[in-house]
Amino acid sequence: MKVDFNKLERAFNPKCLVVVGDKRSSNYMWLRGQKNFIGKLYSVQIDPDDIRGIKELGVPNYSSLMDIPEPIDLVIVAVPRAIAPAVLKDCIAKDVAAAQFFTSGFTETATKEGIEMESRLVKMAEDANFHLIGPNCVGIFNPRLGVRQNAEQYTGIEGSVGFISQSGAHATNFSREGHFMGVDIKESVSFGNGVVLDSVDFLEYFAANPEIKVIGMYLEGIKDGRRFFEVLRKVTADKPVVIWKGGRTEEGERAISSHTGSLAMQQVIWDAVVRQCGAIKVTGQDEMIDTMQALLYLEPVKGDRVGIAGGSGGQSVALADIFAEAGLSVPPLSQQSYDELLTFFSLIGGGFRNPIDTGNPNRLQMKRIMEILEDDANVDNLVLSITARMGTAEQLENDITIMSELRSRTSKPLMVILSTSFAPGAVKQSGDIIGKLQDSGLPVFVTPERGAQALHNVFSYFKNQRDD
């Protein structure tokens, strides 16, 4: 099939969107999900009981796609499997740009009926060169336009991330968790079984969009390995691609067969090829979000040496271990830095070998400490560790100001590790701190392990770019 990017552009940025088959029994999940859609929204439903509820939502309903009086950019199909071919036939006849099939029960069931029905859909779509997304997927998310995969996703915000997911749950969870950490979606797609449009088609499409700066992928399998890896190598030369592969274990492979019916690949082969293509491999959602946050907020990471400040004695030891075990270096500072620190640093309850254990007396000198680390020739990356807890609001505001000012002038990558207790109010305070730091262009990581792994991933990416 020849992919038409103009049709995909219409589907991801629709002016007219139609939901086929939404029902009262599902609380009209798809129509409610599009309540903030800024284009024209229509419904197709023939059940009188369901139609009454659709009218109560204020959505115009028709008995057929063919009756809708304007061109259609995207159709969301939520009908039983047996009806799917009839809906696809109307989509083709109406010259719809693309349709996403939430409908499931195909190859992933490993039944004769499911396999035959999927083959029928594929033949119809390929014969008509129709852009079918899915089936067994939640389709497209465009927060700027209010096109959502479920009603819990945000709208009215435009990010710079493209996310491609074989799993609907991972697509929606990533969008919500990523949003909290400042990783916002430009466009996202869950493609499910991927029987017509596959991951590589969306990868090429996102790569061509200059507003997408980073691409993330959750994959369970690929259909055309040669094409996928050729495209991946080409894309990573221009923008980062972060890949989370599901089914890394025998147990995971079994789960894939009943989820999307994808064919598995030996993990050792997958890892080697992904690395050779210049993509970044991650093993879960948290690492995906953290790595993307580092790519979006950090200056290019040119070295692996880290200067760390802000922890107590025991915390400093732990920070040194964590960053070193992640494959980074926590080196001694230069003699010039030590000489300057000795002019004011209180060694009572503190120490400055690196990490710099500030202790209580030295917290008031944090601005000067971070400036010394910034100027140190042995330091490539700067890390400040802070803790959110009640009673330290003034110091936290001071730390935020210091880091914001430093971010505005330094060329060294700069990040914050934010530790949070579960004391009343501390979690909310953490959310406020994260928001303020992100507004200043600073990445924030909620554990040192997550921050260290993200920094290592991004350092490896830039190193591979330089070596190629």
TIMARMI-947261 format. One record per residue (C-alpha): y, z, x. Coordinates in steps of 0.5 Angstrom, whole numbers, padded with zeros to 4 digits, always signed. Each point is the difference from the previous one (the first is absolute). Layout:
N
YZX/...
***
This chain:
468
+0000+0000+0000/+0007-0002+0002/+0005+0006+0000/+0007-0001-0003/+0005+0005+0003/+0005-0002-0006/-0005+0002-0005/-0002+0007+0004/+0008+0001+0000/+0000-0001-0007/-0005+0005-0001/+0002+0005+0005/+0007-0001-0003/-0001-0001-0007/+0006-0002-0006/-0005+0000-0005/-0007+0005+0000/-0005+0000-0006/-0005+0005-0001/-0007-0002-0003/-0004+0005-0004/+0003+0006+0001/-0002+0005-0005/+0001+0007-0003/-0006+0003+0003/+0003-0001+0007/+0006+0003-0003/+0003-0007+0002/+0000+0001+0007/+0002-0007+0002/+0006+0000-0005/+0002+0007+0002/+0000-0002+0007/+0005-0006+0000/+0005+0004-0005/+0005+0000+0006/-0001-0008+0001/+0006-0003+0001/-0002-0007-0003/-0003-0002-0007/-0007+0004-0002/-0005-0003-0005/-0006+0002-0003/-0006-0004-0002/-0005+0004-0005/-0003-0002-0006/-0003+0007-0003/+0005+0002-0005/-0001+0008+0002/+0002-0002+0007/+0006-0004-0002/+0003+0005-0004/+0000+0005+0006/+0003-0006+0004/+0005-0001-0005/+0002+0007+0000/+0001-0001+0008/+0005-0005-0002/-0004-0006+0004/+0000-0006-0004/-0008-0002-0001/-0003-0007-0001/-0007-0002-0002/+0000-0005+0006/+0003-0001+0007/+0001-0007-0003/+0005+0002-0005/+0005+0004+0005/+0006-0004+0000/+0001-0001+0007/-0003-0001+0007/-0004+0006+0002/+0000+0002+0008/-0005+0006-0001/-0006+0002-0005/-0003+0007+0001/-0007-0001-0003/-0004+0006-0003/-0005-0003-0005/-0007+0001+0000/-0004-0004+0005/-0003-0005-0006/+0007-0002-0002/+0003-0001+0008/-0002-0007+0000/+0004-0002-0007/+0006+0004+0003/-0001-0004+0007/+0000-0007-0004/+0006+0002-0004/+0004+0002+0007/-0002-0007+0003/+0002-0003-0006/+0007+0003-0001/+0001-0001+0008/+0001+0007+0001/+0002+0001+0008/-0006+0006+0001/-0004+0005-0004/-0003+0006+0002/-0007+0003-0003/+0000+0007-0001/-0007-0002-0004/-0006+0002+0004/-0007+0000+0000/-0002-0006+0004/-0003-0001+0007/+0001+0008+0002/-0005+0001-0006/-0006-0004+0004/-0002-0002-0007/-0002-0007-0002/+0005+0000-0006/+0006+0002+0005/-0001-0005+0006/-0001-0006-0005/+0007+0002-0004/+0003+0001+0007/-0002-0007+0002/+0002-0003-0006/+0007+0003+0001/+0000-0002+0007/-0002-0007-0002/+0006-0001-0005/+0005+0003+0004/-0002-0004+0006/+0000-0007-0004/+0007+0001-0003/+0002+0003+0007/+0002+0006-0004/+0003+0007+0004/-0005+0005-0003/+0001+0007+0003/-0006+0005-0001/-0004+0001-0004/-0001+0007+0000/+0007+0002+0003/+0006+0003-0002/+0004-0006+0003/+0007+0000+0002/+0006+0005+0001/+0007-0002+0001/+0004+0006-0001/+0007-0003+0000/-0002-0004-0006/-0004+0005-0003/-0007-0003+0000/-0005+0005+0001/-0007+0002+0001/+0000+0006-0004/+0006+0004-0004/+0000+0005+0006/+0003-0004+0005/+0008+0000+0002/+0004-0006-0002/+0007-0002+0002/-0001+0001+0007/-0001-0006+0005/-0004+0001+0007/-0002-0004+0005/-0008+0001+0000/-0005-0005-0002/-0006+0003-0002/-0007-0003-0002/-0006+0004-0003/-0006-0002-0002/+0000+0007-0004/+0004+0001-0006/+0000+0008+0002/+0002-0001+0007/+0006-0005-0002/+0003+0005-0005/-0001+0006+0004/+0003-0003+0006/+0006-0002-0004/+0001+0007-0002/-0002+0004+0006/+0004-0005+0005/+0006+0000-0005/+0001+0008+0002/-0001-0001+0007/+0005-0006+0000/-0004-0006+0000/+0002-0004-0006/-0003-0006-0002/+0003-0007-0001/-0006-0003-0003/-0007+0002-0001/-0007-0003-0003/-0007+0003-0001/-0004-0006+0000/-0007+0003-0002/-0006-0005+0000/+0005-0005+0003/-0004-0006-0002/+0005-0005+0000/+0006+0003+0004/-0002+0004+0005/+0003+0005+0005/+0002-0006+0005/+0004-0003-0005/+0004+0006-0001/+0001+0001+0007/+0002-0007+0001/+0005+0001-0006/+0003+0007+0003/+0000-0003+0007/+0005-0005-0003/+0005+0005-0003/+0005+0002+0005/+0002+0006-0005/-0007+0003+0002/+0000+0003+0007/-0007+0003+0000/-0006-0002-0004/-0006+0005-0001/-0007-0002-0003/-0006+0004-0003/-0006-0004+0001/-0007+0001-0002/-0002-0007+0002/+0002-0007+0002/-0003-0007-0003/+0003-0005+0006/+0000+0004+0006/+0002-0006+0005/+0006-0001-0005/+0002+0007-0001/+0000+0002+0008/+0004-0007+0002/+0005+0002-0006/+0000+0007+0003/+0001-0001+0007/+0006-0005-0002/+0003+0005-0005/+0000+0006+0005/+0004-0004+0005/+0006+0000-0005/-0001+0007-0003/-0005+0006+0000/-0006+0000-0004/-0003+0007-0002/-0008-0001-0002/-0004+0006-0003/-0007-0003-0001/-0005+0003-0005/-0007+0001+0001/+0000+0002+0007/-0007+0004-0001/-0006-0002-0004/+0001+0004-0005/+0007-0003-0001/-0003-0007+0000/-0004+0002-0006/+0006+0002-0004/+0003-0006+0002/-0005-0004-0004/+0001+0003-0006/+0007+0000+0000/+0003-0007+0002/-0007-0003+0002/+0003-0002+0007/-0005-0001+0006/+0001+0005+0005/+0001-0002+0008/-0003+0004+0006/+0006+0005+0001/-0001-0001+0008/+0001-0007-0001/+0006+0001-0005/+0004+0005+0005/-0001-0005+0006/+0003-0006-0004/+0005+0004-0004/+0003+0003+0007/-0001-0007+0003/+0005-0003-0005/+0005+0005+0001/-0001+0004-0006/+0001+0008-0001/-0007+0003-0002/+0001+0006-0004/-0006+0004-0004/+0004+0003-0006/+0006+0000-0005/+0004+0006+0004/-0001-0004+0007/+0002-0006-0004/+0006+0003-0002/+0002+0003+0006/-0001-0006+0004/+0004-0004-0004/+0006+0005+0000/+0000+0000+0007/+0000-0007+0000/+0006+0000-0005/+0004+0005+0003/-0001+0001+0008/+0003-0004+0005/-0005-0005+0004/-0005+0005+0003/+0000-0002+0008/-0003+0006+0003/-0005+0005-0001/+0003+0006+0003/+0003+0005-0006/+0005+0006+0001/-0001+0005-0005/+0005+0006-0002/+0000+0005-0006/-0007+0004+0000/-0001+0007+0002/-0005+0002+0005/-0007-0002-0003/+0003-0005-0004/+0002-0004+0006/-0007+0001+0003/-0003-0003-0006/+0006-0006+0000/-0002-0002+0007/-0007+0000-0001/+0001-0004-0006/+0004-0005+0003/-0004-0001+0006/-0007+0000-0004/+0003-0006-0004/+0001-0004+0006/+0007+0002+0002/+0003+0003+0006/+0004+0007+0000/+0003+0000+0007/+0004+0005+0004/+0007-0002-0001/+0005-0002+0006/+0002+0005+0005/+0007-0002-0002/-0002+0002-0007/-0002+0007+0002/+0006+0001+0004/+0004-0001-0006/-0004+0004-0005/+0000+0006+0005/+0008+0001-0001/-0001+0002-0007/-0007+0001-0002/-0003+0007-0002/-0007+0001+0003/-0001+0006-0004/-0004-0003-0006/+0000-0007+0002/-0002-0005+0006/+0002-0007+0002/-0005-0003+0003/-0002-0006-0005/-0001+0002-0006/+0007+0004+0000/-0002+0007-0003/+0007+0001-0003/-0001+0007-0003/+0005+0003-0004/+0006+0001+0005/+0000-0008+0002/+0000-0003-0007/+0007+0001+0000/+0000-0005+0006/-0004-0005-0003/+0005-0006+0000/+0000+0001+0008/-0007+0001+0001/-0001-0007-0004/+0005-0003+0004/-0003+0002+0007/-0007-0003-0003/+0004-0006-0002/+0002-0001+0007/-0006+0002+0004/-0003-0006+0003/-0007+0003-0001/+0001-0001-0007/-0001-0006-0004/-0001+0003-0007/+0004+0006-0003/-0004+0005-0005/+0003+0006-0004/-0004+0005-0003/+0003+0004-0006/-0003+0005-0005/+0002+0000-0008/+0001+0007-0002/+0004+0004-0004/+0006+0003+0004/+0001-0005+0005/+0004-0005-0004/+0006+0000+0004/-0004-0001+0007/-0004-0006-0004/+0007-0003-0002/+0002+0001+0007/-0006-0004+0003/+0001-0005-0005/+0007-0001+0002/-0002+0000+0007/-0006-0005-0001/+0004-0005-0004/+0006+0000+0005/-0006-0001+0006/-0003-0006-0004/+0007-0004-0001/+0000-0001+0007/-0006+0001+0004/-0005-0006+0002/-0006+0005+0000/-0004+0001-0005/+0001+0006-0004/-0004+0004-0005/-0001+0006-0004/-0006+0005-0001/+0001+0004-0006/-0004+0006-0001/-0001+0003-0007/-0002+0007-0003/-0002+0000-0007/+0005+0006-0001/+0004-0001-0007/+0005-0005+0001/-0002-0003+0007/-0004-0006-0003/+0007-0002-0003/+0004+0002+0006/-0005-0005+0004/+0001-0006-0005/+0008+0001+0000/-0001+0000+0008/-0004-0006+0000/+0005-0004-0004/+0006+0002+0004/-0003-0002+0007/-0003-0006-0003/+0007-0002-0003/+0002+0001+0008/-0005-0005+0002/-0005+0005+0002/-0008+0000-0001/-0002+0007-0002/-0008+0002+0001/-0003+0006-0004/-0005+0002+0006/+0001-0001+0007/-0007-0004+0000/+0003-0005-0005/+0006-0001+0004/-0004-0001+0007/-0005-0005-0003/+0006-0004-0003/+0004+0000+0007/-0007-0002+0003/-0001-0006-0005/+0007-0002+0001/+0000+0000+0008/-0007-0004+0000/+0003-0005-0005/+0006-0001+0005/-0004+0000+0006/-0005-0005-0003/+0006-0004-0002/+0003+0000+0008/-0007-0001+0003/-0001-0007-0004/
***
